[in-house]
């Protein structure tokens, strides 16, 4: 199992074994984190904080 952490704040978002595409919004900093088979490793997209 590999850990999936937020690219901005490094909060643990989950663990995965085999994944083609995964998108998780971090509850701490609201960054949308994307993991895909095409783009390795993780990439993050910063969203506006309200």
Backbone bond lengths (Angstrom), bond angles and torsions (degrees), N, CA, C in turn:
res aa  C-N    CA-C-N  psi(-1)  N-CA   C-N-CA  omega(-1)  CA-C   N-CA-C  phi
1 X - - - 1.446 - - 1.534 109.37 -
2 X 1.316 114.82 139.94 1.455 120.64 177.37 1.518 108.91 -112.49
3 X 1.322 116.00 146.88 1.456 120.56 178.60 1.527 110.01 -83.73
4 X 1.313 115.52 144.71 1.463 122.36 175.11 1.521 106.66 -115.70
5 X 1.337 116.20 108.28 1.461 121.34 -177.01 1.521 110.73 -113.45
6 X 1.332 114.75 153.30 1.460 120.80 176.52 1.524 108.69 -63.12
7 X 1.308 116.34 132.81 1.454 122.04 -179.13 1.530 111.69 -69.37
8 X 1.329 117.90 -24.86 1.462 120.99 -178.43 1.523 113.25 -88.34
9 X 1.347 116.76 -52.43 1.465 119.79 -173.67 1.524 113.75 -110.02
10 X 1.338 117.83 -3.34 1.467 124.86 176.65 1.529 113.92 68.40
11 X 1.336 118.99 15.27 1.466 121.79 175.91 1.528 108.76 -65.66
12 X 1.332 116.69 137.61 1.457 121.32 176.95 1.516 109.13 -70.33
13 X 1.339 116.49 119.83 1.457 121.79 -178.79 1.519 112.29 -99.61
14 X 1.330 117.23 -23.15 1.455 120.94 179.66 1.509 110.85 168.21
15 X 1.337 114.95 179.83 1.456 121.96 176.49 1.512 107.98 -128.52
16 X 1.338 116.70 147.00 1.453 120.83 -178.70 1.525 110.07 -142.19
17 X 1.324 115.45 154.91 1.457 120.80 177.68 1.524 110.72 -107.74
18 X 1.325 117.33 -48.77 1.455 122.11 179.62 1.517 107.25 -143.71
19 X 1.304 116.01 124.24 1.462 118.91 -173.41 1.527 109.40 -148.62
20 X 1.334 116.42 133.62 1.469 120.38 175.16 1.518 111.22 -89.73
21 X 1.341 116.19 -40.12 1.465 119.85 -179.41 1.524 108.68 -151.81
22 X 1.313 116.29 133.33 1.452 122.13 179.54 1.520 108.03 -145.48
23 X 1.319 116.14 133.07 1.461 121.45 178.89 1.520 107.55 -133.44
24 X 1.326 116.62 122.12 1.466 121.43 -177.92 1.520 108.72 -134.04
25 X 1.346 116.00 133.23 1.457 121.55 174.56 1.519 107.86 -91.34
26 X 1.312 116.86 125.05 1.454 122.01 -178.51 1.526 110.00 -69.41
27 X 1.332 117.52 127.37 1.464 119.97 179.32 1.531 112.97 -72.03
28 X 1.323 117.09 -18.70 1.463 120.35 -178.53 1.529 111.80 -83.02
29 X 1.341 117.80 -48.85 1.469 120.28 -172.67 1.532 113.82 -119.57
30 X 1.336 117.98 1.00 1.464 124.21 177.33 1.532 114.58 65.44
31 X 1.317 117.39 20.59 1.459 121.16 175.61 1.522 108.66 -80.49
32 X 1.322 116.81 136.68 1.461 121.21 175.32 1.519 107.38 -89.29
33 X 1.334 116.06 116.58 1.458 123.00 -178.05 1.512 108.86 -102.75
34 X 1.330 116.78 132.83 1.455 122.23 -176.74 1.521 109.48 -123.47
35 X 1.324 115.33 131.30 1.456 122.52 173.59 1.516 106.74 -123.72
36 X 1.327 116.90 124.19 1.457 119.57 178.41 1.518 109.81 -141.21
37 X 1.320 116.43 159.03 1.462 121.72 179.81 1.524 110.35 -66.50
38 X 1.326 117.67 -26.09 1.462 121.92 -178.80 1.527 110.86 -78.94
39 X 1.334 116.28 -43.58 1.464 120.89 -178.29 1.521 109.90 -109.86
40 X 1.316 117.23 99.16 1.448 121.96 176.87 1.502 108.13 -113.36
41 X 1.292 122.68 146.56 1.446 126.17 -15.75 1.510 112.58 -74.10
42 X 1.309 116.76 -151.29 1.454 122.48 -173.20 1.529 112.35 -64.27
43 X 1.294 115.28 150.10 1.460 122.64 172.55 1.514 107.16 -127.21
44 X 1.300 117.26 148.18 1.460 120.26 -177.97 1.513 110.44 -123.36
45 X 1.311 115.24 146.94 1.453 122.74 176.62 1.516 106.63 -121.00
46 X 1.329 116.93 118.88 1.467 120.72 -179.17 1.519 109.66 -77.87
47 X 1.316 116.73 130.89 1.462 120.87 177.27 1.521 109.32 -105.93
48 X 1.320 116.37 158.94 1.450 121.64 178.89 1.509 110.32 -71.50
49 X 1.322 116.21 136.75 1.454 120.93 176.37 1.521 108.55 -89.46
50 X 1.324 115.04 135.30 1.471 119.37 -177.86 1.494 112.01 -79.60
